[in-house]
Amino acid sequence: MWRAREKTAAVSSSAAGPVSTGHVAASAPRRASNPRVTPTKIGKPSTKSKPTTQAIAEIERNREDRRKAMAQVKKEREQESLNNERNGTPGDVDFQRMIKQFREQDHQELSHTSKGEMKITICVRKRPVNKREIRNKDYDCITCWHPKVIIHDCKLKVDGITKYLDSNAFAFDHSFDENTSNTTVYKYTAQPLIQFVFNEGGRATVFAYGQTGSGKTFTMEGIQAQAAKDLFVELDKWQQHGTSLELWMSFFEIYGGQCQDLLRQKRLTIREDGNGEVQIVDLDEVKIHSEAELLQTMQRGNALRTTHATEMNDQSSRSHSICQLHIREAGSMKLHGALLCLLSSNAALGKLSLIDLAGSERGADTKSHNRQRRMESSEINKSLLALKECFRALDSGGRGAHIPFRASKLTQVLKDSFVNAKARTVMIAAVSPCASSADHTINTLRYADRVKEKSVPDDGLLDPMLVKVKHLAAAQSPGSSPEKPPPPPPLGSNSLADLMSEAVSRNLTDLPHDDDDDDGLDDLSTYSDGEHIDYDDVRRDSSASQEDIKALHSALRNQAPDGDVDDEDHSLEELHEVVQTLYEEQENLLRCHMTAIQESAELLTEEGILLSNVQGETVVDYDIDHYAQRLDEILAKKEATIRRLRRQLAQFRRRCQEEEAAAQRVDQVPFY
Ligand SMILES: Nc1ncnc2c1ncn2[C@@H]1O[C@H](COP(=O)(O)OP(=O)(O)OP(=O)(O)O)[C@@H](O)[C@H]1O
């Protein structure tokens, strides 16, 4: 594995290699070669020195030259600006010129090769500049030279007028520019995983990560469409070789710490059983029969995601969506259930998870949010942090290290994708191309960079050219040559078939099942992976644990150079804890309110009967003492219910104030 990065250093004119882009104003007019004139000495004019009138004339000439040069530069800039506008690239002419010069320098781009065999693959995809950005005269400041991504920060020198480029280079497994099609992105990211899922029964996960509006959904929907085709091509191949497999799909989202089935529009509960297995209670799984049906079901799920407008995207997906595609042995559910128990604690023979993460927002963009949106933002950032920490823990070996799965619902439900021995992950970091998003883009790239820190060869400052050389060397290393498409699975000699025959050959009668059940299903509830869970065994509701949130922040503090922990870290940790508690209090309040309504309804019914027993038209004989005593009891119950609800409400409102105070203490800019 190879990767390199430049952490903070600017690529100044001297570091940038052949083309100097740095600390020189692109537009600054050249001064005349000798702008200064030595003052003429007072006294007897020297025969050698110029007469004062001549010197003045020369100053005047120089000034005139400078004026002309300035006018010429101004004219050229105006012309360039007009041309840029015409070409759909408005924005700062000088910066764009410097970026253009940078891109024109002699460089070598590598060709993409498949990294399908890697446990974690990190890619970056840049989207094109959009119409809104063009209207705002924003401009493209990202250069993708696979596998590098270079971000040009356009800065002014202390003089306030001299412009220069500060370029940061990162290197990943793949970098895709704005002209790269979904087909190409798919080819080097998800496509190799399809083989892994079928041939090795693997757990493959593809994440799209990035700033809101950066192209995650665009990328993930492209991958869904291509994967739908390839999954059915594979199923057909296996069928032709005598192995009948089925495709099952579940699709859910995590929004604000809640889990929602996107196919059935139903709230789901996440639980952890006695074995530490995370279960999504009642998640619907549908059998898919064709590519068209798969596409349609994916589109249905995508359309139902929770969206809100953000600064960057009018239709921003504010939830993490998780589309799980399970490969199962064809046949009855009973055999399927039995196989699941035999094969592993996880039911599917192979599983592909396509995850479109909620977009991260800058602190500045969340300032005007109301509480719900603030909590939503905090929850998104916390879960993305937790995700990164889980990756890091795993990438650095995982053994012995605490993996903070429980710090968020997202990492809880993905536990299987991380810990399974046959797990592979692709992370696609989507980035906006524009200068106005440069700070966020740097954060996205750092996030992606740190996900796989172990394999970063150098922590120091790297010249982009040096990065390129390192990558060239890596690309030429054994095993990284361009891959040919793998052959179809050999009949009878593949691990999936082996797994299945092994399962079937074992004694199925030993497995738990319900003899009375004609359809072969156990009476216990069936969950996402078709696995069964005994409610008595459920030991923990899966609310994110405060300990794991603490562990998460402690891990982050450890990453700070020289244990450098600032108040910001503590405030952030505090905010995440308060938001977590607030979500729990909110749940408690809603539950308490619902109970109160139910109790009130029951008491109301009883009151009606009580009253009709003493004042009904046909009532002759009644027991007014019993009526009074019961009414007293009912009113006491009502008072108790109201007191309980009020207490809960007061607690919730206290938490709201705490959240407000915590949010004010945190400048929510980069959470990673
Ligand atoms: N590579 C691309 N080529 C062309 N258009 C793109 C590309 N990537 C994104 N877009 C367009 O940019 C807009 C925003 O993209 P998208 O909705 O995928 O962003 P997102 O990262 O999912 O945002 P959010 O996190 O807010 O949901 C969409 O109109 C999309 O069509």
Ligand as a Chemical Component Dictionary entry (heavy atoms), coordinates in Angstrom:
data_LIG
# 
_chem_comp.id                   LIG 
_chem_comp.type                 NON-POLYMER 
_chem_comp.pdbx_formal_charge   0 
_chem_comp.three_letter_code    LIG 
# 
loop_
_chem_comp_atom.comp_id 
_chem_comp_atom.atom_id 
_chem_comp_atom.alt_atom_id 
_chem_comp_atom.type_symbol 
_chem_comp_atom.charge 
_chem_comp_atom.model_Cartn_x 
_chem_comp_atom.model_Cartn_y 
_chem_comp_atom.model_Cartn_z 
_chem_comp_atom.pdbx_ordinal 
LIG N1  N1  N 0 -19.779 14.476 -11.048 1  
LIG C1  C1  C 0 -20.856 15.231 -11.279 2  
LIG N2  N2  N 0 -21.188 15.595 -12.527 3  
LIG C2  C2  C 0 -22.260 16.378 -12.769 4  
LIG N3  N3  N 0 -23.084 16.859 -11.799 5  
LIG C3  C3  C 0 -22.808 16.529 -10.545 6  
LIG C4  C4  C 0 -21.696 15.713 -10.213 7  
LIG N4  N4  N 0 -21.673 15.555 -8.888  8  
LIG C5  C5  C 0 -22.731 16.240 -8.413  9  
LIG N5  N5  N 0 -23.411 16.823 -9.398  10 
LIG C6  C6  C 0 -24.597 17.670 -9.236  11 
LIG O1  O1  O 0 -24.383 18.502 -8.099  12 
LIG C7  C7  C 0 -25.556 18.620 -7.302  13 
LIG C8  C8  C 0 -25.296 18.170 -5.884  14 
LIG O2  O2  O 0 -24.932 16.795 -5.914  15 
LIG P1  P1  P 0 -25.423 15.745 -4.837  16 
LIG O3  O3  O 0 -26.868 15.925 -4.507  17 
LIG O4  O4  O 0 -24.991 14.427 -5.314  18 
LIG O5  O5  O 0 -24.578 16.232 -3.596  19 
LIG P2  P2  P 0 -24.485 15.552 -2.170  20 
LIG O6  O6  O 0 -23.058 15.537 -1.821  21 
LIG O7  O7  O 0 -25.201 14.269 -2.141  22 
LIG O8  O8  O 0 -25.215 16.629 -1.293  23 
LIG P3  P3  P 0 -25.917 16.450 0.150   24 
LIG O9  O9  O 0 -24.903 15.953 1.098   25 
LIG O10 O10 O 0 -26.301 17.872 0.456   26 
LIG O11 O11 O 0 -27.065 15.577 -0.061  27 
LIG C9  C9  C 0 -26.616 17.786 -7.996  28 
LIG O12 O12 O 0 -27.391 18.622 -8.797  29 
LIG C10 C10 C 0 -25.818 16.839 -8.871  30 
LIG O13 O13 O 0 -26.528 16.452 -10.023 31 
# 
loop_
_chem_comp_bond.comp_id 
_chem_comp_bond.atom_id_1 
_chem_comp_bond.atom_id_2 
_chem_comp_bond.value_order 
_chem_comp_bond.pdbx_ordinal 
LIG N1  C1  SING 1  
LIG C1  N2  SING 2  
LIG C1  C4  DOUB 3  
LIG N2  C2  DOUB 4  
LIG C2  N3  SING 5  
LIG N3  C3  DOUB 6  
LIG C3  C4  SING 7  
LIG C3  N5  SING 8  
LIG C4  N4  SING 9  
LIG N4  C5  DOUB 10 
LIG C5  N5  SING 11 
LIG N5  C6  SING 12 
LIG C6  O1  SING 13 
LIG C6  C10 SING 14 
LIG O1  C7  SING 15 
LIG C7  C8  SING 16 
LIG C7  C9  SING 17 
LIG C8  O2  SING 18 
LIG O2  P1  SING 19 
LIG P1  O3  DOUB 20 
LIG P1  O4  SING 21 
LIG P1  O5  SING 22 
LIG O5  P2  SING 23 
LIG P2  O6  DOUB 24 
LIG P2  O7  SING 25 
LIG P2  O8  SING 26 
LIG O8  P3  SING 27 
LIG P3  O9  DOUB 28 
LIG P3  O10 SING 29 
LIG P3  O11 SING 30 
LIG C9  O12 SING 31 
LIG C9  C10 SING 32 
LIG C10 O13 SING 33 
# 
